[in-house]
């Protein structure tokens, strides 16, 4: 009887964690450049004396989805949509390098180029990119940033730098607690990407399939309800057995 209770308990715990993962994906269904978290359950034998026959169920994150999000043309020169396996380098909260596909960029009052969440965008040299006062700005397909200096004619457009864009498969990166992608521990940083790496005037939306996530949430809710019923049934059976033994 205790084995059935243990199995139901570990299953219910894993289901709750899976629901949290699905909820996180749904909450970011409209987040620019967001990639859905992949999760699943795996068998985990329980270690310890007398527990050789026990197997727990553990929910684990299996990485992030590399599916492409929908591309929306905005006409905004600060919006960029990264091509497949291309990542924009930004500065994380610790001053290190992280990577994102969120291409809705901004220019702060101090002229710093950042993501919409405020992360400084890095140039090829690894320094935060600064934009001088300008009447026009253009980001080329290779990441080159050009501006027309304030008060000057359009013919004076000049290149001021290039965005740091790297080439990496999604499976070779890991998502940190800050929501940004990082090089795997012990792995070398991704190599710079050459050639045409982005589309200017467009941005990539979230790759979360909202319909599939809602269906998954319903399935997980029903699964959790079933596991709780097993726990209640096992508890009632144990109480009945104890009553019979005590009445003898």
N, C-alpha and C positions, 0 to 999 in steps of 0.2 A: 504493500500500500504506500509506503513512504517513497518508493521509487516513482510511482505515478505522480505523487505530489511534487517530487523534485523535478521531474520532466516538465510538468505543467508550469511550475514556477519559473524555471529557466527560460521556457518558451515565452511566457508572458513578459518577462523582463526584456528578452530580445525584441519582441513585438513593439514594446513601448519605445525602444531606441530606434527601431525602424520607422515608427510614426514620427518621431522627432526629425529624422532625416528627410522624410517626405514633406513635412511641414516647412522645413527650411527651404526645400526646392520650390514649393508653392509660394512662399513669401518672396522669392526672388524671380518669379515668373516674368516680371516686367523690368528687371535690372539689366541694364546695358552690359553686354559681354559676359553675363553670368553663365557658368557651365554647371549643369546638374550634378549633384553628388550621387555616385553609384554605391549602393549598399546591398548586403546580403547576409544570410546566416550560415554559419559553419559549425560542424561538430567539434567539440572540444572535450576530450576525455578528462575526467576529474582525477587529479592526483591525490594520493593518500592511502593509508592502510584501510583495507576493507572496502575501498571505493573503485576497485578495478572494473566493476560492471557498470559504473555510472558514466554517462556521457551527457555533457551540458550542451546547450545551444547558445552560441555567442553571435551577436550582431556586429558586423565589421563594415567599415567604409572601404570600398574597393577602388577608390579613385574618383575621377570626374569624367563625365561624358565628353567625348571629342566630337560630338555631332555639331554641325554648323547651325548657328542661329540665323534667323531671318535678317536680311539686309534691307535697311530702309534708307532711301535717298532723302537727305535733308537739305542739301545745298549750303549747309553751314561749313565754311572753310576749316573750322576747328574740329569737325567730326571726321573720324577716320575709321574705316572697317578693315581690320587686319585679315590678310589672306590665310588660307589653311596652314596650320603649324607655324604661324608667325605670332610673336608676342612682343608687346610694348614694354620696355624696361622702365620701371619707376623706382622711386626711393621709398623704402618701407619706414615704419616708425622708429626703427633702430639705426637708421642711416645706411642700411644694406640695400642690396638690389633685389627686387621682386619683379614679377611679370604679370601682365594683365591683358585681356582682350577688350577691355572697356575703352572705347575710342571717343567718348564724348568729352573732349578736352575743354579747358578753360584757361583764361589768362587773368591772373590776379591783379589787384591794384598796383602791386609792386613789380608787375611784368613777368611773374613766374608762370611758366606753363605747367598746368597740373591736370590731373584727372578730375572728374566731377566730384569724387570723394576727397579731393585735396591732396592726393599723392603727387609730389613733384615728378615730372617726366624727365628722363635722363637723355643726354645727347650721346654721341658716339664715344666721347671721352669719359663718360660716366658721371658727368656733372649735371646738376639741375639746369634745364634749359631756360634761358631768360629771353624774353621778347621785348625789344626796344619799342618806344612809342611809334606806331605805324598807322597809316591810313588804309592799308590792305595787307592781308596775310594769305599765303598759299602754301599748302603742304603737298609736295610731289609724291608720285607713286613709289619712289624709292625712299621716302621719308625725309627728303630735303625740305627745309623750312625757309621760305623766302618772304620778304616784306618790302612794302613801299614805305620808306621813311616818312614820318609825319610832315605834311606840308610840301612834299615833293611830287613831281609828276609820276605817272604810272611807269614811264620808261626807266625810272631809277630803281626798279625792283632789284633787290640783291639777296643772295643767299646768306643766311646767318648761322646755319648749322644743319644738322641732320639728326632725326630721332634715332635712338638706339632700339633697333628691332632685331630680335634674335630668332633663330630657327630651332624648334624643339617639338617633339611629339608630346601630346598631353600626358601619356603614360610615363614619360621620363621626368615629369615635374610632380611636386606634391603641394597640396593646398595647405597653407598655414592658418593659424587661428585668426589672422588678420583678413582672411578671405582672398589673399593674393597667392599666386603660384610662386614656388621657390624651387631652386635646383635641389635634387634629392641629396640627403646627407652624404658627404664623401664624394659626390659626383662633381665633375668639372662644370663650370657655368656654360650655358648654351652658347653656341657660336653665333657671331653676327650673321644676319641674313642679307644676302646680296640681291640686286635686281629689284623688280617690282614687288613690293611687300604689302602694299595697302591701297585702298581706294579712298580718295578724299571726297568729302561732301556726303558721306554715308556713314552709317554705323550699324553694328551687328547687335541684334537683340539677344535675349536669353534663349538658350536652347532647351529650356524646360518644357516638356509636353504636359500642359496643365490638365488636359483630359485624362491622360494616363496616370498622372499623379493623384487626381481625385478618385479614380477607380481603385488605385492602390491603397489610398487612405481608407476607403470603405471596406476593402478586403481585410486590411490589417485590423480595423475596428471589430469586424466580425470574428476574426481569428482570436483577438484578445478576449472577447466575450466568451468564446468557446473554452479557452484555456482557464479562465476564471471559474467557469462552470465545473470543469474537471477538478479544480482545487476545492470547490465547495462540496462536490460529490465525494471526493476522497476524505475530506474532513468529516462529513456526516457518516461515512462508512466506518471510519476509525472510532468515532464516538459510539456508534451502535455496537461495535465489537467490544469496546471497553465496558459498555453497559452489561453485555452478556457475560463477560468474564467476572465482573464484580458481583453479579447476581448469583453466582454459583456458591 
